[in-house]
Amino acid sequence: MLGRRIALGSVLVGALLAAGTLFGEQQPAASKAKGRLPLYWNKLGLSEEQRKKVSAIQAEYKDKIDALKKDISRLEDEEKKELGKILTDPQREELKKIIANKALSGPSPDDKPKEQKPGDK
């Protein structure tokens, strides 16, 4: 029974971590896709030349933005690993249980991280 709970918790933790990684690599918004005008720009009566320039600029920045998104995702993964290092084994097990329970019941408003202000301990 306990073994099944631990196994379920481990699977859920893995699924949550994988989901977090996937969210970091979402496709760009439609307004930034090549050939699509930014929101509301279709109401401005752009000429064909202006539309081509918009597409060229979007294409130029797409690769740069995608590279930065990959860097952010990599940094978030590294941060999770570093944060995991400060927990003791019992704390890691407790976290797995909490995550498994929350995955089954859904998040509550109390789950939001508290914002620390300078001087808070």
Summary of the structure (lengths in Angstrom):
residues: 121
radius of gyration: 21.6
end to end distance: 39.0
largest distance: 67.8
contacts: 239
relative contact order: 0.13
helix: 72%
strand: 0%
